[in-house]
Amino acid sequence: MKTGPLFVFIPALVFASGVLAASPVFQGLVQPFREVNLSSTVQTFITDMHVREGAVVERDDLLVELYARSEELELERIRFAVERREFENRGAQNLFAEQLISEDEAMEKAIELRLSQLQYDIVAERLRLRSLRAPISGVVVERLYEVGEMVAVGEPILRLVDIATVYVSVYMTVEEARNFAAGTMVNLAFPELGTNDTLLIGKVDFVDPRVDPASGLLQIRILAENPERTVKPGLRARVTLAD
């Protein structure tokens, strides 16, 4: 019985000079570079919120304002106290220069002034904490409270993610990971975006020294710039070594 020739498909790049094996393709998962929960350090209620979900914010943008009237009044009261202490201290220093009071009396006025200034700084810091600013540049992905609601200490109010840079996590064998040392450049494609073309160039940022005993795999983490924010966390990535 005659049979036809047996063909075995081997992925390859064919050149005039011969056959070169193609670079292996790995699958990875996109993760945000940073994810931050914005919360309050005091228990109070929200008086204003300046962003909604989907808003792109820059670091230090004002996002949430908390009730602060008590701190504002206290700061005003202490401001007048500081002015009085400044006046008293100037008078005491002039009297000491003319040797009309002792050094201890002059120093006492200087200390009282410094203590009032410290008290002012303490209240000013408490007031500053009532204005919640973006700790990173990113996108607001969750808004968990509304104006008028009470918030507890440490309870998340907003969630922000930074996807101007993304991580791609890939799992591979120790043998495969030898080609992906830290600093290695890779091509990243995202078929779910409708193309197999390389969209981002990444660099291996971290190679986990631990091997999972159950699977025999270790994790490598690839860092890639994503300035247009086209690539979203949760997408699958095709990872190949850069030429």
VENHU-V518062 format. One record per backbone hydrogen bond with DSSP energy under -1.0 kcal/mol. CO is the residue of the C=O (numbers start at 0). NH is the residue of the N-H. Records with the same first field share a line. If there is no record, write none. Layout:
# VENHU-V518062
CO: NH / NH
This chain:
# VENHU-V518062
12: 19
14: 17
17: 14
19: 12
25: 238
27: 236
28: 168
29: 233
30: 166
33: 161
35: 159
37: 156 / 157
39: 153
43: 150
44: 66
45: 147
47: 64
51: 54
54: 139
56: 137
57: 60
60: 133
62: 49
63: 131
64: 46 / 47
67: 71
68: 72
69: 73
70: 74
71: 75
72: 76
73: 77
74: 78
75: 79
76: 80
77: 81
78: 82
79: 83
80: 84
81: 85
82: 86
83: 87
84: 88
85: 89
86: 90
87: 91
88: 92
89: 93
90: 94
91: 95
92: 96
93: 97
94: 99
95: 98
101: 105
102: 106
103: 107
104: 108
105: 109
106: 110
107: 111
108: 112
109: 113
110: 114
111: 115
112: 116
113: 117
114: 118
115: 119
116: 120
117: 121
118: 122
119: 123
120: 124
121: 125
122: 126
123: 127
124: 128
126: 129
127: 130
129: 65
131: 62 / 63
133: 59
137: 56
138: 160
139: 53
141: 158
145: 148
148: 45
150: 43
151: 154
156: 143
157: 37
158: 140 / 141
159: 35
160: 138
161: 32 / 33
163: 225
164: 32
165: 223
166: 30
167: 221
168: 28
169: 219
171: 217
172: 176
175: 178
176: 179
180: 183
183: 203
184: 241
185: 201
186: 239
187: 198 / 199
188: 237
189: 192
190: 193
199: 187
201: 185
202: 222
203: 182
205: 220
211: 215
216: 211
217: 171
218: 207
219: 169
220: 204 / 205
221: 167
222: 202
223: 165
225: 228
231: 234
234: 29
236: 27
237: 188
238: 25
239: 186
